[in-house]
Amino acid sequence: MNYKLALTHPIFKIISSAAKALDVDSYVIGGFVRDFILNRGAHKDIDIVAIGSGIALAKQVAKMLPNHPKVQIFKTYGTAMLRYEDMDIEFVGARKESYTENSRNPIVENGTLQDDQNRRDFTINAMALNLSETHFGDLLDPFNGRHDLDVKIIRTPLDPNITYSDDPLRMMRAIRFATQLNFTIEPQSLKAISENKDRIKIITKERIVVELHKILESKIPSIGFLHLEQTGLLDYILPELVALKGIDEVEGQTHKDNFYHTLEVVDNIAKTTDNLWLRWAALLHDIGKAPTKKFSKKVGWTFHAHEFEGAKMVYHLFKRMKMPLNEKMKFVQKMVFMSSRPIVLAQDIVTDSAVRRLVFDAGDYVEDLMLLCEADITTKNPKKYNKYHNNFKMVRQKLVEVEARDHVRNFQPPVSGEEIMKTFNLKPSREIGQIKEAIKEAILEGDIPNEYEAAYQLMLKEGEKLGLKANV
């Protein structure tokens, strides 16, 4: 492979010239090299290692670039970054690292290129391309990362127990790369993750969530969640999912394994949407089943109100993981809470009123909800599978027809509370709410159209029932 083809952008020659002016060696290392070899498209984050001061090299490069971009300096870490065109270029001096037991932040000393490659997380991220004039584009690959890319394996440069114990986030990164690239984690490395799993406790929730997001955004997220469960990391991170694992049997009656079902649902939804928060909803849609699971002789296994329980659990999970408690969390809650609604519709005769209520409750998220429910069909029985999906097609058709006719998405009552007050000469009171509720129910049931005149006439009738006199 001609590695010079990775360095055709003018920025690399500029970095080379800047390094020569400072009399230091420089290399591009890590993800940029890996993704070039894998032909994954242009990598916009470029890591440059200088055998000397990375900060001085960044400043020199900025001087030589048009418009002299601003250099961000991070003195604590001895790194600097500049943005050029659509690339983020980070400069660091080659270093060796040592760790204390209770922190993933290393003690850093100046080092050689070899020291710097030793500290890298995986062999596939330790490859470097030389930027010197005489050896421009030469590959430096001391750990056979190129071979590991060919055989699709995740392996640490040094003893995996030391690598993972030093920086436990690397365990999450190993699983994330295995998921994103569909690679195998080398057996010793996988064993070391299991042996060091409790070290994940020193990693901040925010850093863990970044890796979880990348796993969820992958083409086949289940690869990552299976690794997390098999290594024991999932017990520390998302115990709500682990609680779904297993099949109970009482008097010969069993239920499906809701953990593996959940992973199927996540893989299904990954085929239809890139919406990260809808993928979170798929991951969490059944978490309420563990605390609501019951057995009775009459009906067997039940999970009554698991959607309601699951929606409550979403808030506590997001809070514990320091995830946003804003509209994103509320969206996931809503999807979890409503996750069975379209499935119920797909089992029965689809009435207009049931569809109106679905649109009313789901609002702008009705399409997301339909995608989630379609992903939730994991039966291996072809007859059942086809029946559900054909019924969902009917539900979708009804959604279009009902919405076009009745306009209940983001419903606003045709008669306002102010008009009810004015008509009956009322101050704010319970009666206003009762009349509005009666109008809303009549529209959703299809007793009256979603139009002003019909709603106004019903308002008068409801007021009369309540003994109110209209100023007509």
C-alpha atoms as one frame of an Amber mdcrd trajectory, in Angstrom:
protein
   0.000   0.000   0.000   1.255   3.476  -0.878   0.845   5.320   2.427   1.851
   8.643   0.829  -1.677   8.687  -0.631  -2.922   9.316   2.915  -0.878  12.518
   3.031  -1.937  14.268  -0.187  -3.616  17.157   1.635  -1.254  20.220   1.715
  -1.510  20.408   5.527   0.897  17.459   5.911   3.656  19.124   3.877   3.166
  22.283   5.944   3.497  20.283   9.187   6.605  18.605   7.746   8.157  22.008
   6.909   7.253  23.427  10.331   8.861  20.422  12.053  12.004  20.844   9.932
  12.187  24.537  10.891  12.113  23.518  14.576  14.496  20.599  13.984  12.041
  18.022  15.399  10.649  14.805  13.944   6.897  14.607  13.457   4.402  11.834
  12.712   0.671  11.458  12.082  -0.602   8.673  14.337  -3.729   6.834  15.415
  -7.214   6.942  13.940  -6.259   8.854  10.791  -3.808   6.112   9.770  -6.188
   3.315  10.778  -9.122   4.722   8.804  -7.000   5.378   5.706  -5.973   1.708
   5.629  -9.584   0.619   6.209 -10.765   3.024   3.499 -13.333   4.477   5.906
 -13.283   7.921   4.322 -11.443  11.087   5.310 -10.730  11.220   9.052 -11.281
  14.793  10.251  -9.448  14.411  13.572  -5.685  14.311  12.992  -3.217  13.481
  15.770   0.360  14.681  15.297   3.219  13.491  17.516   6.372  15.614  17.754
   9.611  14.316  19.222   9.877  17.525  21.186   7.281  20.181  21.988   3.876
  19.612  20.421   2.815  23.114  21.480   5.786  24.736  19.712   5.027  22.723
  16.557   1.360  23.775  16.597   2.371  27.441  16.869   4.852  27.074  14.005
   2.236  25.402  11.786  -0.282  28.163  12.554   2.289  30.778  11.485   2.725
  29.036   8.141  -0.984  28.634   7.404  -3.081  31.307   5.664  -5.124  33.397
   8.122  -2.932  32.045  10.995  -5.611  30.003  12.822  -5.813  30.308  16.589
  -3.926  27.667  18.569  -5.691  26.289  21.642  -3.119  25.287  24.243  -3.744
  22.737  27.011  -0.680  23.188  29.222  -1.733  20.534  31.740  -1.598  17.860
  29.057   1.180  19.410  26.984  -1.077  19.436  23.912  -2.270  22.032  21.435
  -5.026  22.071  18.826  -5.860  24.137  15.782  -8.712  23.980  13.315  -7.875
  24.183   9.621 -10.587  23.942   6.992 -12.793  21.100   8.321 -10.023  19.342
  10.261  -9.187  19.371  13.972  -5.426  18.876  14.286  -4.035  17.977  17.711
  -0.307  18.223  18.470   1.398  16.434  21.332   4.997  15.835  22.301   5.997
  12.158  22.353   5.634  10.937  25.905   5.683   7.965  28.200   3.082   7.552
  30.902   2.704   5.962  34.321  -0.505   5.632  36.317  -1.694   5.663  39.908
  -4.345   3.187  41.036  -7.207   5.640  41.547  -6.941   7.753  38.406  -6.872
   7.281  34.639  -4.915  10.552  34.342  -1.284   9.549  33.820   1.958  10.999
  35.125   3.617  12.155  31.915   7.297  12.379  30.941   8.925  13.272  27.652
   9.640  10.198  25.562  10.512   8.710  22.201   8.168   7.723  19.394   8.417
   4.159  20.673   7.348   5.304  24.171   4.400   7.100  22.588   3.344   4.062
  20.579   3.658   1.863  23.699   1.098   4.017  25.539  -1.530   3.692  22.770
  -4.654   1.678  23.519  -4.660  -0.779  20.592  -2.228  -1.948  17.935  -4.522
  -0.600  15.203  -4.263   2.862  16.790  -0.464   2.759  17.326   0.541   2.988
  13.654   2.303   6.194  12.579   3.240   7.778   9.254   6.539   9.666   9.104
   6.260  13.331   8.048   9.987  13.995   7.606  11.227  15.036   4.152  13.448
  11.993   3.696  10.967   9.357   4.925   7.671  11.094   4.119   4.827   8.556
   4.218   6.811   5.656   5.713   4.713   3.454   8.016   6.031   2.790  11.548
   4.141  -0.223  12.903   6.010  -1.853  15.823   3.036  -3.973  16.994   1.797
  -5.315  13.633  -1.338  -3.184  13.713  -1.524  -3.496   9.917  -1.814  -7.276
  10.281  -4.466  -6.884  13.007  -6.501  -4.697  10.649  -6.254  -7.408   7.989
  -7.423 -10.161  10.350  -9.964  -7.847  12.050  -8.741  -8.132  15.625  -8.608
  -5.713  18.585  -5.372  -6.222  20.549  -3.431  -4.088  23.031   0.238  -3.232
  22.311   1.355  -4.319  25.792  -0.068  -6.686  28.446  -3.855  -6.089  28.333
  -4.162  -6.339  32.124  -1.789  -3.379  32.485  -3.405  -1.472  29.602  -6.926
  -1.809  31.051  -5.998  -1.356  34.678  -4.048   1.829  33.871  -6.924   3.372
  31.923 -10.173   1.404  32.364 -11.948   3.501  29.708  -9.923   1.447  27.209
 -12.171  -1.521  28.050 -15.152   0.455  26.745 -13.119   1.604  23.746 -12.120
  -1.996  22.899 -15.777  -2.990  22.853 -16.753   0.140  20.941 -14.146  -0.455
  18.206 -15.150  -4.126  17.973 -18.738  -2.952  17.429 -18.007  -0.145  14.977
 -15.550  -2.160  12.873 -17.168  -5.584  13.423 -13.791  -6.850  14.696 -13.046
  -9.633  17.209 -11.463  -8.778  20.562  -8.341 -10.942  20.991  -9.118 -13.675
  23.631  -6.483 -12.576  26.183  -7.710  -9.021  25.851 -11.344 -10.060  26.348
 -10.350 -12.079  29.433  -8.457  -9.059  30.800 -11.591  -6.900  30.462 -13.530
  -9.394  32.607 -10.696  -9.477  35.163 -10.477  -5.670  35.376 -14.199  -4.858
  35.077 -14.487  -3.348  38.561 -11.893  -0.724  37.556 -14.614   0.933  35.455
 -15.810   2.531  38.715 -13.070   5.195  38.475 -14.315   6.372  35.050 -16.762
   9.267  34.981 -20.295   8.561  33.819 -19.910  11.187  31.088 -16.962   9.329
  29.498 -18.809   6.010  29.681 -21.885   7.544  28.007 -19.759   8.847  25.112
 -18.697   5.248  24.402 -22.247   3.928  24.869 -23.478   6.456  22.313 -20.874
   5.298  19.799 -21.893   1.674  20.357 -25.572   2.564  19.925 -24.790   4.533
  16.760 -23.046   1.510  15.206 -24.547  -0.616  12.451 -25.039  -3.637  14.752
 -25.187  -2.305  18.355 -25.850  -5.750  19.845 -22.180  -6.697  19.284 -21.172
  -4.139  21.895 -23.918  -4.894  24.407 -23.196  -8.629  24.227 -19.524  -7.902
  24.991 -20.506  -5.570  27.838 -22.727  -8.271  29.328 -20.287 -11.151  28.792
 -17.396  -9.266  30.434 -19.517  -8.111  33.389 -19.173  -4.394  32.573 -22.915
  -4.073  31.970 -23.612  -4.911  35.636 -21.792  -1.692  36.593 -23.137   0.469
  33.780 -26.741  -0.543  33.009 -27.905  -3.123  35.588 -31.489  -2.511  34.410
 -30.623  -4.416  31.217 -28.876  -7.270  33.036 -32.033  -7.721  35.147 -33.898
  -8.687  31.949 -31.612 -11.653  31.316 -32.797 -15.204  31.849 -35.927 -17.312
  31.427 -38.058 -18.336  34.410 -40.210 -21.460  34.409 -43.152 -22.219  36.680
 -45.397 -25.234  36.077 -43.970 -25.661  32.609 -44.719 -22.061  31.588 -41.867
 -19.796  30.479 -41.398 -16.298  29.082 -38.896 -15.083  26.480 -35.464 -13.800
  27.480 -36.120 -10.068  27.444 -32.412  -9.169  27.359 -31.735 -10.923  24.056
 -35.080  -9.718  22.725 -34.023  -6.148  23.554 -30.776  -6.549  21.605 -32.741
  -7.784  18.580 -35.000  -4.735  18.817 -31.980  -2.394  18.962 -30.436  -4.050
  15.890 -33.787  -3.805  14.085 -34.195  -0.096  14.834 -30.590   0.551  13.755
 -31.632  -0.532  10.244 -34.344   2.142  10.013 -33.120   5.224  11.902 -29.957
   7.116  12.901 -31.861   8.875  15.712 -29.672   8.160  18.770 -32.487   8.823
  21.249 -34.890   6.499  19.425 -32.156   3.852  19.642 -31.972   4.565  23.397
 -35.743   4.065  23.558 -35.344   0.677  21.838 -32.628  -0.284  24.340 -34.773
   0.686  27.331 -38.278  -0.131  26.067 -38.622  -3.269  28.218 -36.649  -2.312
  31.362 -39.906  -2.162  33.320 -40.459  -5.889  32.767 -37.993  -7.024  35.450
 -39.715  -5.241  38.378 -43.269  -6.022  37.131 -42.807  -9.727  36.307 -45.418
 -11.944  37.999 -46.771 -15.456  37.573 -50.335 -16.615  38.119 -51.878 -19.992
  37.361 -54.707 -18.403  35.383 -52.709 -16.344  32.860 -49.085 -17.422  33.322
 -46.334 -14.771  33.185 -47.419 -11.126  33.121 -45.644  -7.760  33.044 -48.564
  -5.468  33.863 -47.864  -1.728  33.519 -44.233  -2.409  32.572 -44.343   0.558
  30.165 -45.372   2.904  32.998 -42.707   1.483  35.320 -40.093   1.596  32.542
 -40.816   5.262  31.774 -40.181   6.121  35.457 -36.961   4.121  35.391 -35.725
   6.060  32.343 -35.535   9.250  34.428 -33.528   7.593  37.219 -31.197   5.896
  34.719 -30.534   9.146  32.836 -29.920  10.970  36.124 -27.495   8.314  37.393
 -25.587   8.286  34.103 -25.478  12.121  34.039 -27.324  12.143  30.717 -29.523
  15.099  29.694 -32.745  15.438  31.696 -34.270  17.643  29.011 -36.483  16.986
  25.971 -34.242  14.077  24.915 -34.967  12.214  28.135 -38.683  13.077  27.870
 -38.731  11.734  24.312 -37.217   8.408  25.460 -39.712   8.279  28.345 -42.625
   8.875  25.983 -41.452   6.185  23.568 -41.019   3.667  26.411 -44.405   4.573
  27.914 -46.220   4.220  24.579 -44.166   1.323  23.211 -47.030  -1.205  23.271
 -49.804   1.025  21.938 -49.418   0.412  18.188 -48.822  -3.304  18.858 -52.241
  -3.495  20.533 -53.755  -1.703  17.533 -52.057  -4.116  15.152 -53.651  -7.084
  16.932 -57.247  -5.887  16.742 -59.590  -4.264  14.291 -58.150  -0.770  13.857
 -60.820   1.771  14.789 -60.610   5.423  13.834 -61.013   6.490  17.449 -58.058
   4.308  18.579 -55.895   5.801  15.819 -56.997   9.335  16.727 -55.981   8.710
  20.347 -52.612   7.333  19.238 -51.924  10.443  17.143 -53.188  12.708  19.929
 -50.916  11.111  22.531 -47.819  10.655  20.325 -48.062  14.031  18.538 -45.048
  14.695  16.322 -43.433  11.449  17.478 -45.994   9.060  15.983 -43.612   8.008
  13.173 -40.829   7.322  15.699 -43.264   5.254  17.752 -44.272   3.213  14.704
 -40.599   2.521  13.882 -40.004   1.369  17.468 -43.022  -0.937  17.443 -42.103
  -2.437  14.080 -38.589  -3.099  15.427 -40.196  -4.773  18.460 -41.559  -7.620
  16.320 -38.896 -10.302  16.793 -41.020 -13.438  16.454 -39.371 -16.232  14.460
 -42.796 -17.489  13.315 -43.096 -16.254   9.677 -46.909 -16.307   9.779 -47.048
 -14.150  12.922 -44.288 -11.850  11.657 -46.086 -11.185   8.371 -49.436 -10.736
  10.121 -48.035  -8.074  12.467 -46.264  -6.183   9.705 -49.299  -6.285   7.410
 -51.429  -4.971  10.265 -48.895  -2.199  10.874 -49.285  -1.191   7.222 -53.024
  -0.830   7.863 -52.338   1.210  11.015 -50.016   3.492   9.036 -52.665   3.967
   6.337 -55.254   4.800   8.990 -52.836   7.300  10.566 -52.593   9.171   7.265
 -56.359   9.104   6.655 -57.380  10.107  10.177 -54.820  12.911  10.433 -55.812
  14.334   7.026 -59.447  14.374   8.084 -59.377  15.138  11.806 -56.120  17.095
  12.415 -55.552  15.773  15.938 -51.751  15.912  15.892 -50.693  18.695  18.297
 -54.401  19.046  19.093 -55.730  22.478  20.036 -59.422  22.567  21.073 -61.612
  24.409  18.527 -63.241  26.284  21.426 -60.836  27.951  23.877 -61.177  28.230
  27.634 -61.525  32.004  27.256 -64.544  31.564  24.977 -66.181  29.139  27.420
 -65.682  31.675  30.237 -67.124  34.465  28.134 -70.112  32.409  26.903 -71.184
  31.343  30.389 -69.883  34.393  32.266 -67.530  32.209  34.304 -64.369  32.854
  36.261 -61.598  30.184  36.115 -63.283  27.044  37.462 -63.563  23.271  37.251
 -66.518  23.525  34.832 -64.285  24.990  32.102 -62.013  21.965  32.262 -64.994
  19.611  32.208 -66.424  21.227  29.059 -63.024  21.220  27.307 -62.504  17.556
  28.203 -65.980  16.644  26.862 -65.205  18.388  23.548 -61.796  16.675  23.283
 -63.302  13.234  24.017 -66.113  13.751  21.493 -63.573  14.644  18.770 -61.293
  11.698  19.600 -64.266   9.296  19.644 -65.473  10.682  16.324 -68.801  11.871
  17.753 -68.156  15.340  16.306 -65.671  16.583  13.699 -62.655  18.626  14.795
 -64.374  21.869  13.732 -65.395  25.049  15.498 -69.176  24.988  14.886 -69.650
  21.387  16.059 -67.467  22.028  19.120 -69.373  25.259  19.898 -72.745  23.459
  19.832 -71.413  20.718  22.088 -70.059  23.392  24.461 -73.590  24.807  24.813
 -75.036  21.340  25.519 -72.360  20.489  28.083 -72.853  23.866  29.770 -76.576
  23.209  29.980 -75.913  19.822  31.623 -73.840  21.632  34.242 -76.668  24.106
  34.845 -74.853  27.038  33.196 -76.634  29.834  31.322 -75.175  30.891  28.016
 -74.936  34.544  26.941 -76.171  33.853  23.405
